[in-house]
Amino acid sequence: MLISKHRVCRLSVFLIVLASLAAATKVVAEAPKVDVVVTGLDRPWGMTEVAPGKLLISQKAGSFVLVDVATRAKTVIAGAPKVIDDGQGGLLDVAVPPEYKPGGWVYFTYSAPVQKQSATALARARLNLKSGLLTDRQTLLVTTSVTDTSQHFGSRIAFDDQHVFFTVGDRGVRDNGQNLKAHAGSVIRLKRDGSVPDDNPFVGRSDALDEIWSYGHRNPQGITFDGDGRLWLIEHGPRGGDELNLIEPGKNYGWPVVSQGKEYWGPIAVGVKQKAGMESAAKVYTPSIAPSSLLSVEGDRYGWQGDLLAGALVLTHLNRIEMKDGNPVAEIRYFEDKKQRLRVMAEGADGTIWIATDAGELWALR
């Protein structure tokens, strides 16, 4: 049977396109095993390892719990700040610097009460493992992010050698994304003691706040440094258009002028797809996965070294972003069959990946 050159050409093009699509997104992959270590957590939100095998977990209603993964025991830790547990607000992220040793500073974000409303705040305290207490608590910044809504607080924490970074959502007011006179809709960069670094991009400008590192964000709930010092952020879009962004100082990431999503009330685009002077996303999720937490994998226990992991709340899976030369090149989805909202991940000193779910389970990947 003879086949024309034109048909062969069309078939070749089809196969090339099909291969490129397969390389961009891999939906099915062999997953690690899930070991449910603890159940009964109360809406866990943040998690960090504070000693080998000991995880400090923030619970949205306003408490901390310490989990000993060897004995599977849970211990309530006293000393949490007062929070407004309303809507998406409450006790949010908890994190320690890479060089942390027991007795050092533990950092956390939360929705702080401000004149009968609330704003995203950053604080730190020292954890005494023997007494089960957080002591010497210091409020480092209560952001200018007060609105009458109970949504889009952010908030996740990351560290470089000298600074602490944390995210603040637009608080449900879209114009905040482009307002440099408010912290809402931005990434904040401070020295570890809460003071403002002299080299922050907007220091000294009368039309901007000194603490802002980047802006034009909607509701970023994941931030992490990779092994080469690049700062990555993942944030919720509206209906469609969740974004993975590479964060650089002073840059504008577009929201709400630029968005890849649509209005909740109809098939109408929010903003435009791109605009000069505004950064394009490194990766876009449509439909939305509703990302929460972002982790750059350091160890190689699972063959994931250098890749990024994000939890998915709405599409209920672990989202692994394969990275090559500082770029996302493929995506693999795990644990869709569990049908659980994955809220936060942490990597232990031994390379174990830990995941806390909205159902109150703590998983270890084996």
Residue pairs with C-beta under 8 A, 6 or more apart in sequence:
23 329
23 330
24 329
24 330
24 331
25 330
25 331
26 330
26 331
26 332
26 333
27 332
27 333
28 333
29 320
29 332
29 333
29 334
31 318
31 334
31 335
32 302
32 334
32 353
32 365
32 366
33 365
33 366
34 335
34 338
34 363
34 364
34 365
34 366
35 363
35 364
35 365
35 366
36 361
36 362
36 363
37 67
37 69
37 72
37 362
37 363
37 364
38 67
38 72
38 74
38 361
38 362
39 360
39 361
39 362
40 74
40 360
41 57
41 59
41 65
41 74
41 356
41 360
41 361
41 362
42 59
42 60
42 61
42 63
42 360
43 59
43 60
43 61
43 90
43 358
43 360
44 57
44 58
44 59
44 60
44 343
44 344
44 356
44 357
44 358
44 360
44 362
45 58
45 59
45 60
45 90
45 91
45 92
45 93
45 343
45 344
46 57
46 58
46 91
46 92
46 93
46 94
46 95
46 108
46 109
46 156
46 157
46 344
47 55
47 56
47 57
47 58
47 94
47 344
47 345
47 346
47 354
47 356
48 55
48 56
48 94
48 95
48 96
48 106
48 346
49 55
49 56
49 96
49 346
49 347
49 348
49 349
49 354
50 56
50 66
50 96
50 100
50 102
50 106
50 127
50 129
51 102
51 129
52 348
52 349
52 350
53 68
53 69
53 70
53 348
54 66
54 67
54 68
54 69
54 129
55 66
55 67
55 69
55 346
55 348
55 354
55 362
56 64
56 65
56 66
56 77
56 94
56 106
56 127
57 64
57 65
57 66
57 67
57 94
57 356
57 362
58 64
58 80
58 91
58 92
58 93
58 94
58 108
59 65
59 91
60 85
60 90
60 91
60 92
61 83
61 85
61 90
61 91
62 80
62 81
62 82
62 83
62 85
62 90
62 91
62 110
63 76
63 77
63 80
63 91
64 76
64 77
64 79
64 80
64 91
64 94
64 134
65 74
65 75
65 76
65 77
66 74
66 75
66 76
66 77
66 129
66 132
67 73
67 74
67 75
67 362
68 75
69 348
69 354
69 362
69 364
75 132
76 132
77 127
77 132
77 133
77 134
78 132
78 133
78 134
79 125
79 133
79 134
79 135
79 137
80 91
80 134
81 91
81 108
81 110
81 112
81 121
81 123
81 137
81 139
82 112
82 113
83 89
83 90
83 91
83 110
83 111
83 112
83 113
84 90
84 111
84 112
84 113
84 117
84 118
84 150
85 91
85 111
86 111
86 118
86 150
87 149
87 150
87 151
88 150
88 151
88 152
88 153
89 110
89 111
89 118
89 150
89 153
90 110
90 111
91 108
91 110
92 108
92 109
92 110
92 111
92 120
92 153
92 154
92 155
92 156
93 108
93 109
93 155
93 156
93 157
93 166
93 344
94 106
94 107
94 108
94 157
95 106
95 107
95 108
95 156
95 157
95 158
95 159
96 104
96 105
96 106
96 107
97 104
97 105
97 107
97 159
97 164
97 192
98 159
100 106
102 127
102 129
103 126
103 127
103 128
104 126
105 124
105 125
105 126
105 192
106 124
106 125
106 126
106 127
106 134
107 122
107 123
107 124
107 157
107 164
107 166
108 122
108 123
108 124
108 125
108 157
109 120
109 121
109 122
109 123
109 153
109 154
109 155
109 156
109 157
109 166
110 120
110 121
110 123
111 118
111 119
111 120
111 121
111 153
112 118
112 119
112 120
112 121
112 139
112 142
114 142
114 146
115 146
117 146
117 147
117 148
118 146
118 150
118 153
119 142
119 143
119 144
119 145
119 146
120 143
120 145
120 153
120 154
120 155
120 166
120 168
120 169
120 171
120 183
120 184
121 139
121 141
121 142
121 143
122 139
122 140
122 141
122 143
122 157
122 164
122 166
122 188
122 190
122 194
123 137
123 138
123 139
123 140
124 137
124 138
124 140
124 194
125 134
125 135
125 136
125 137
125 138
126 134
126 135
126 136
127 133
127 134
128 134
128 135
138 194
140 164
140 190
140 193
140 194
141 183
141 188
141 190
141 194
141 211
143 168
143 183
143 184
143 188
143 211
144 181
144 182
144 183
144 184
144 209
145 153
145 168
145 169
145 171
145 176
145 182
145 183
145 184
146 171
147 171
147 172
147 173
147 176
147 184
149 171
149 172
149 173
150 172
151 169
151 171
151 172
151 219
152 169
152 170
152 171
152 172
152 184
152 218
152 219
152 236
153 168
153 169
153 171
153 219
154 166
154 167
154 168
154 169
154 219
154 220
154 221
155 166
155 167
155 168
155 169
155 221
156 166
156 167
156 220
156 221
156 222
156 223
156 293
156 294
157 164
157 165
157 166
157 223
158 164
158 165
158 166
158 223
158 224
158 225
158 231
159 165
159 192
159 225
160 225
160 229
160 231
162 191
162 192
162 197
163 189
163 190
163 191
163 192
163 197
164 189
164 190
164 191
164 192
165 187
165 188
165 189
165 190
165 213
165 223
165 231
166 187
166 188
166 223
167 186
167 187
167 188
167 217
167 220
167 221
167 223
167 233
167 235
168 183
168 184
168 185
168 186
168 187
168 188
168 217
169 184
169 185
169 217
169 218
169 219
169 220
169 221
170 176
170 177
170 184
170 185
170 217
170 218
170 219
170 255
170 256
171 184
171 185
173 184
174 255
174 256
175 256
176 182
176 184
176 185
177 184
177 185
177 215
177 216
177 217
177 218
177 254
177 255
177 256
177 257
178 185
178 215
178 216
178 252
178 255
178 256
178 257
179 185
180 202
180 205
180 207
180 208
180 209
180 212
180 215
181 207
181 208
181 209
182 209
183 209
183 211
183 212
185 215
185 216
185 217
185 218
185 255
186 212
186 213
186 214
186 215
186 217
187 212
187 213
187 214
187 215
187 217
187 220
187 223
187 233
187 247
188 211
188 212
188 213
189 197
189 200
189 211
189 212
189 213
189 249
190 196
190 197
190 211
191 197
196 203
196 210
196 211
197 203
200 210
200 211
200 212
200 213
200 249
201 212
201 213
201 249
201 250
202 208
202 209
202 210
202 212
202 250
203 210
204 210
213 247
213 249
213 250
214 247
214 248
214 249
214 250
214 251
214 252
214 253
215 252
215 253
216 251
216 252
216 253
216 254
216 255
216 257
216 258
216 278
216 279
217 233
217 235
217 245
217 253
217 255
218 235
218 236
218 237
218 238
218 255
218 256
218 259
219 235
219 236
220 233
220 234
220 235
220 236
221 234
221 235
221 236
221 291
221 292
221 293
222 232
222 233
222 234
222 235
222 291
222 292
222 293
222 294
222 295
222 310
223 231
223 232
223 233
223 234
223 247
223 294
224 231
224 232
224 294
224 295
224 296
224 308
225 231
225 232
225 296
226 232
226 296
226 306
226 308
226 323
226 326
227 296
227 298
227 306
228 326
230 246
230 326
231 246
231 247
231 248
232 244
232 245
232 246
232 247
232 282
232 294
232 296
232 308
233 244
233 245
233 247
233 294
234 242
234 243
234 244
234 245
234 291
234 294
234 310
235 242
235 243
235 245
235 291
236 242
236 288
236 290
236 291
237 243
237 259
237 260
237 261
237 284
237 285
237 286
237 288
238 259
238 261
238 262
238 263
238 264
238 270
239 261
239 262
239 263
239 264
239 288
240 260
240 261
240 262
240 285
240 286
240 287
240 288
241 259
241 260
241 261
241 262
241 270
241 284
241 285
241 286
241 288
242 261
242 284
242 285
242 286
242 288
242 289
242 290
242 291
243 253
243 260
243 281
243 282
243 283
243 284
243 285
244 281
244 282
244 283
244 284
244 308
244 310
244 321
244 328
245 253
245 279
245 281
245 282
246 282
246 326
247 253
248 279
251 279
252 277
252 278
252 279
253 278
253 279
253 281
254 271
254 275
254 278
254 279
255 271
256 270
256 271
257 271
257 272
257 275
257 278
258 271
258 272
258 273
258 274
258 275
258 278
258 280
259 269
259 270
259 271
259 272
260 273
260 281
260 284
260 286
261 269
261 270
261 286
261 288
262 268
262 269
262 270
263 269
263 270
274 280
282 327
282 328
283 321
283 328
283 331
285 291
287 315
288 314
288 315
289 310
289 312
289 313
289 314
289 315
289 317
289 319
290 312
290 313
290 314
290 315
291 310
291 311
291 312
291 313
291 319
292 310
292 311
292 312
292 313
292 341
292 342
292 343
292 344
293 309
293 310
293 311
293 342
293 343
293 344
293 345
294 308
294 309
294 310
295 308
295 309
295 310
295 345
295 346
295 347
295 353
296 306
296 307
296 308
297 304
297 305
297 306
297 307
297 308
297 309
297 347
297 353
298 305
298 347
298 351
299 305
299 347
299 350
299 351
300 351
301 351
301 352
301 353
302 353
302 365
304 320
306 323
307 320
307 321
307 322
307 323
308 320
308 321
308 323
308 328
309 318
309 319
309 320
309 321
309 345
309 353
310 318
310 319
310 321
311 318
311 319
311 341
311 342
311 343
311 344
311 345
311 355
312 318
312 319
312 333
312 341
312 342
313 341
313 342
313 343
313 358
314 341
315 333
315 336
316 335
316 336
316 338
316 339
316 340
316 341
316 342
317 333
317 334
317 335
317 336
317 342
318 333
318 334
318 335
318 342
318 345
318 355
319 331
319 332
319 333
320 331
320 332
320 333
320 334
321 328
321 330
321 331
322 328
322 329
322 330
322 331
322 332
323 329
335 342
340 357
340 358
340 359
340 361
341 357
341 358
341 359
342 355
342 356
342 357
343 356
343 357
343 358
344 355
344 356
345 353
345 354
345 355
345 356
346 353
346 354
347 353
347 354
348 354
352 364
352 365
353 364
353 365
354 362
354 363
354 364
354 365
355 362
355 363
355 365
356 362
356 363
357 363
